[in-house]
Amino acid sequence: MDYIITNHAREQMQLRKITESDVIYILRSHTVTYPANNGGTTLQGVLLSGEIVRIWVANSLPLVGPVIIKSLVGEG
């Protein structure tokens, strides 16, 4: 899956210690999707460490083309 990580999302990754490998894992194995505020889609999944990660993308479902990652947050 092709993806583009915005500067804001990269800043959030650094702040929250979420790696690009973690992002790829959630893109491939998310278990929950729902419409995001201001358009796009929220993808939610759980890392092997048990941390819940939500990724906000600019794309609507189904995800086609490069997925544009706008922001993300981790809990746990």
VMD Tcl script that builds the backbone (N, CA, C; Angstrom):
set m [mol new atoms 228]
animate dup $m
set s [atomselect $m all]
$s set {name element resname resid chain x y z} {
  {N N MET 1 A 0.844 -1.170 0.000}
  {CA C MET 1 A 0.000 0.000 0.000}
  {C C MET 1 A 0.895 1.240 0.000}
  {N N ASP 2 A 0.655 2.120 -0.952}
  {CA C ASP 2 A 1.404 3.370 -1.005}
  {C C ASP 2 A 0.807 4.354 -0.012}
  {N N TYR 3 A 1.658 5.161 0.612}
  {CA C TYR 3 A 1.173 6.127 1.585}
  {C C TYR 3 A 2.080 7.345 1.604}
  {N N ILE 4 A 1.508 8.445 2.053}
  {CA C ILE 4 A 2.239 9.697 2.233}
  {C C ILE 4 A 1.983 10.147 3.668}
  {N N ILE 5 A 3.041 10.436 4.404}
  {CA C ILE 5 A 2.903 10.901 5.787}
  {C C ILE 5 A 3.163 12.407 5.802}
  {N N THR 6 A 2.166 13.185 6.222}
  {CA C THR 6 A 2.329 14.633 6.267}
  {C C THR 6 A 3.330 15.019 7.358}
  {N N ASN 7 A 3.811 16.238 7.277}
  {CA C ASN 7 A 4.742 16.730 8.296}
  {C C ASN 7 A 4.103 16.696 9.683}
  {N N HIS 8 A 2.830 17.076 9.763}
  {CA C HIS 8 A 2.144 17.041 11.059}
  {C C HIS 8 A 2.116 15.622 11.620}
  {N N ALA 9 A 1.789 14.656 10.777}
  {CA C ALA 9 A 1.746 13.266 11.237}
  {C C ALA 9 A 3.138 12.809 11.698}
  {N N ARG 10 A 4.177 13.204 10.986}
  {CA C ARG 10 A 5.544 12.837 11.398}
  {C C ARG 10 A 5.896 13.446 12.755}
  {N N GLU 11 A 5.466 14.683 12.980}
  {CA C GLU 11 A 5.697 15.311 14.284}
  {C C GLU 11 A 4.989 14.537 15.390}
  {N N GLN 12 A 3.752 14.111 15.118}
  {CA C GLN 12 A 2.993 13.345 16.100}
  {C C GLN 12 A 3.632 11.983 16.355}
  {N N MET 13 A 4.163 11.365 15.300}
  {CA C MET 13 A 4.854 10.084 15.459}
  {C C MET 13 A 6.045 10.239 16.391}
  {N N GLN 14 A 6.830 11.294 16.170}
  {CA C GLN 14 A 8.013 11.521 17.005}
  {C C GLN 14 A 7.601 11.797 18.448}
  {N N LEU 15 A 6.601 12.640 18.633}
  {CA C LEU 15 A 6.125 12.994 19.964}
  {C C LEU 15 A 5.617 11.768 20.719}
  {N N ARG 16 A 4.923 10.881 20.016}
  {CA C ARG 16 A 4.262 9.733 20.647}
  {C C ARG 16 A 5.070 8.442 20.532}
  {N N LYS 17 A 6.275 8.563 19.948}
  {CA C LYS 17 A 7.172 7.406 19.791}
  {C C LYS 17 A 6.502 6.259 19.014}
  {N N ILE 18 A 5.836 6.630 17.930}
  {CA C ILE 18 A 5.219 5.665 17.022}
  {C C ILE 18 A 6.081 5.626 15.769}
  {N N THR 19 A 6.524 4.449 15.387}
  {CA C THR 19 A 7.438 4.306 14.259}
  {C C THR 19 A 6.668 4.194 12.940}
  {N N GLU 20 A 7.397 4.365 11.849}
  {CA C GLU 20 A 6.779 4.169 10.540}
  {C C GLU 20 A 6.346 2.717 10.374}
  {N N SER 21 A 7.086 1.790 10.958}
  {CA C SER 21 A 6.681 0.379 10.931}
  {C C SER 21 A 5.352 0.180 11.649}
  {N N ASP 22 A 5.150 0.896 12.761}
  {CA C ASP 22 A 3.868 0.835 13.470}
  {C C ASP 22 A 2.736 1.340 12.582}
  {N N VAL 23 A 2.987 2.436 11.876}
  {CA C VAL 23 A 1.977 3.011 10.984}
  {C C VAL 23 A 1.608 2.011 9.890}
  {N N ILE 24 A 2.608 1.398 9.279}
  {CA C ILE 24 A 2.360 0.402 8.239}
  {C C ILE 24 A 1.549 -0.762 8.800}
  {N N TYR 25 A 1.890 -1.200 9.998}
  {CA C TYR 25 A 1.171 -2.306 10.636}
  {C C TYR 25 A -0.315 -1.956 10.787}
  {N N ILE 26 A -0.613 -0.750 11.258}
  {CA C ILE 26 A -2.019 -0.349 11.438}
  {C C ILE 26 A -2.708 -0.198 10.089}
  {N N LEU 27 A -2.017 0.353 9.090}
  {CA C LEU 27 A -2.620 0.462 7.760}
  {C C LEU 27 A -3.034 -0.902 7.224}
  {N N ARG 28 A -2.245 -1.912 7.512}
  {CA C ARG 28 A -2.521 -3.260 6.993}
  {C C ARG 28 A -3.477 -4.067 7.871}
  {N N SER 29 A -3.535 -3.753 9.173}
  {CA C SER 29 A -4.280 -4.642 10.079}
  {C C SER 29 A -5.306 -3.919 10.938}
  {N N HIS 30 A -5.708 -2.686 10.555}
  {CA C HIS 30 A -6.692 -1.969 11.372}
  {C C HIS 30 A -7.979 -2.788 11.498}
  {N N THR 31 A -8.633 -2.642 12.625}
  {CA C THR 31 A -9.838 -3.436 12.884}
  {C C THR 31 A -11.103 -2.591 12.925}
  {N N VAL 32 A -10.939 -1.276 13.020}
  {CA C VAL 32 A -12.087 -0.373 13.083}
  {C C VAL 32 A -11.849 0.771 12.110}
  {N N THR 33 A -12.888 1.133 11.358}
  {CA C THR 33 A -12.834 2.324 10.512}
  {C C THR 33 A -14.116 3.109 10.717}
  {N N TYR 34 A -14.008 4.424 10.684}
  {CA C TYR 34 A -15.197 5.265 10.747}
  {C C TYR 34 A -14.858 6.618 10.134}
  {N N PRO 35 A -15.901 7.341 9.689}
  {CA C PRO 35 A -15.648 8.644 9.085}
  {C C PRO 35 A -14.968 9.577 10.083}
  {N N ALA 36 A -13.998 10.322 9.606}
  {CA C ALA 36 A -13.295 11.285 10.454}
  {C C ALA 36 A -13.977 12.643 10.357}
  {N N ASN 37 A -13.813 13.443 11.390}
  {CA C ASN 37 A -14.289 14.824 11.322}
  {C C ASN 37 A -13.550 15.524 10.188}
  {N N ASN 38 A -14.210 16.416 9.517}
  {CA C ASN 38 A -13.615 17.176 8.403}
  {C C ASN 38 A -13.247 16.293 7.218}
  {N N GLY 39 A -13.977 15.203 7.020}
  {CA C GLY 39 A -13.730 14.323 5.881}
  {C C GLY 39 A -12.656 13.291 6.167}
  {N N GLY 40 A -12.477 12.398 5.236}
  {CA C GLY 40 A -11.480 11.352 5.402}
  {C C GLY 40 A -11.988 10.209 6.264}
  {N N THR 41 A -11.060 9.426 6.777}
  {CA C THR 41 A -11.381 8.208 7.508}
  {C C THR 41 A -10.448 8.050 8.696}
  {N N THR 42 A -10.960 7.498 9.772}
  {CA C THR 42 A -10.143 7.121 10.918}
  {C C THR 42 A -9.936 5.617 10.878}
  {N N LEU 43 A -8.698 5.191 11.009}
  {CA C LEU 43 A -8.344 3.772 11.084}
  {C C LEU 43 A -7.843 3.509 12.490}
  {N N GLN 44 A -8.348 2.456 13.108}
  {CA C GLN 44 A -7.913 2.126 14.466}
  {C C GLN 44 A -7.474 0.677 14.517}
  {N N GLY 45 A -6.368 0.453 15.203}
  {CA C GLY 45 A -5.864 -0.899 15.370}
  {C C GLY 45 A -5.039 -1.004 16.638}
  {N N VAL 46 A -4.578 -2.210 16.906}
  {CA C VAL 46 A -3.799 -2.472 18.116}
  {C C VAL 46 A -2.439 -3.032 17.705}
  {N N LEU 47 A -1.380 -2.389 18.209}
  {CA C LEU 47 A -0.030 -2.881 17.960}
  {C C LEU 47 A 0.231 -4.146 18.767}
  {N N LEU 48 A 1.270 -4.878 18.426}
  {CA C LEU 48 A 1.614 -6.096 19.160}
  {C C LEU 48 A 1.909 -5.802 20.622}
  {N N SER 49 A 2.327 -4.562 20.921}
  {CA C SER 49 A 2.598 -4.158 22.304}
  {C C SER 49 A 1.323 -3.928 23.104}
  {N N GLY 50 A 0.173 -3.924 22.413}
  {CA C GLY 50 A -1.108 -3.674 23.071}
  {C C GLY 50 A -1.574 -2.234 22.963}
  {N N GLU 51 A -0.726 -1.354 22.428}
  {CA C GLU 51 A -1.089 0.060 22.280}
  {C C GLU 51 A -2.133 0.228 21.183}
  {N N ILE 52 A -3.182 0.983 21.487}
  {CA C ILE 52 A -4.219 1.303 20.512}
  {C C ILE 52 A -3.760 2.536 19.744}
  {N N VAL 53 A -3.807 2.459 18.421}
  {CA C VAL 53 A -3.381 3.562 17.574}
  {C C VAL 53 A -4.512 3.925 16.625}
  {N N ARG 54 A -4.794 5.233 16.549}
  {CA C ARG 54 A -5.760 5.748 15.585}
  {C C ARG 54 A -5.007 6.619 14.586}
  {N N ILE 55 A -5.284 6.391 13.307}
  {CA C ILE 55 A -4.658 7.143 12.227}
  {C C ILE 55 A -5.761 7.839 11.438}
  {N N TRP 56 A -5.587 9.147 11.245}
  {CA C TRP 56 A -6.540 9.897 10.435}
  {C C TRP 56 A -5.951 10.075 9.055}
  {N N VAL 57 A -6.701 9.640 8.039}
  {CA C VAL 57 A -6.244 9.752 6.655}
  {C C VAL 57 A -7.208 10.640 5.871}
  {N N ALA 58 A -6.693 11.251 4.804}
  {CA C ALA 58 A -7.504 12.134 3.977}
  {C C ALA 58 A -8.431 11.351 3.061}
  {N N ASN 59 A -8.139 10.090 2.838}
  {CA C ASN 59 A -8.896 9.264 1.901}
  {C C ASN 59 A -10.211 8.784 2.497}
  {N N SER 60 A -11.184 8.592 1.608}
  {CA C SER 60 A -12.429 7.932 1.985}
  {C C SER 60 A -12.282 6.443 1.699}
  {N N LEU 61 A -13.208 5.665 2.241}
  {CA C LEU 61 A -13.217 4.223 1.960}
  {C C LEU 61 A -13.892 3.977 0.628}
  {N N PRO 62 A -13.452 2.989 -0.126}
  {CA C PRO 62 A -12.299 2.122 0.119}
  {C C PRO 62 A -11.001 2.893 -0.126}
  {N N LEU 63 A -9.964 2.515 0.595}
  {CA C LEU 63 A -8.675 3.185 0.475}
  {C C LEU 63 A -8.003 2.777 -0.831}
  {N N VAL 64 A -7.857 3.743 -1.730}
  {CA C VAL 64 A -7.197 3.496 -3.015}
  {C C VAL 64 A -6.180 4.603 -3.247}
  {N N GLY 65 A -5.215 4.311 -4.105}
  {CA C GLY 65 A -4.178 5.288 -4.379}
  {C C GLY 65 A -3.303 5.464 -3.160}
  {N N PRO 66 A -2.463 6.463 -3.171}
  {CA C PRO 66 A -1.653 6.662 -1.965}
  {C C PRO 66 A -2.537 7.145 -0.816}
  {N N VAL 67 A -2.372 6.533 0.341}
  {CA C VAL 67 A -3.113 6.917 1.531}
  {C C VAL 67 A -2.374 8.101 2.147}
  {N N ILE 68 A -3.084 9.210 2.354}
  {CA C ILE 68 A -2.473 10.408 2.907}
  {C C ILE 68 A -2.750 10.439 4.400}
  {N N ILE 69 A -1.706 10.246 5.202}
  {CA C ILE 69 A -1.829 10.190 6.652}
  {C C ILE 69 A -1.702 11.605 7.196}
  {N N LYS 70 A -2.814 12.089 7.790}
  {CA C LYS 70 A -2.858 13.469 8.280}
  {C C LYS 70 A -2.371 13.597 9.718}
  {N N SER 71 A -2.745 12.624 10.562}
  {CA C SER 71 A -2.376 12.691 11.978}
  {C C SER 71 A -2.559 11.310 12.593}
  {N N LEU 72 A -2.118 11.174 13.827}
  {CA C LEU 72 A -2.302 9.906 14.531}
  {C C LEU 72 A -2.136 10.118 16.031}
  {N N VAL 73 A -2.626 9.148 16.770}
  {CA C VAL 73 A -2.505 9.183 18.222}
  {C C VAL 73 A -2.406 7.743 18.723}
  {N N GLY 74 A -1.658 7.561 19.782}
  {CA C GLY 74 A -1.546 6.260 20.419}
  {C C GLY 74 A -2.029 6.341 21.842}
  {N N GLU 75 A -2.650 5.278 22.305}
  {CA C GLU 75 A -3.150 5.202 23.679}
  {C C GLU 75 A -2.681 3.896 24.297}
  {N N GLY 76 A -2.007 4.014 25.399}
  {CA C GLY 76 A -1.610 2.800 26.088}
  {C C GLY 76 A -0.159 2.707 26.175}
}
mol reanalyze $m
mol bondsrecalc $m
mol representation Tube
mol addrep $m
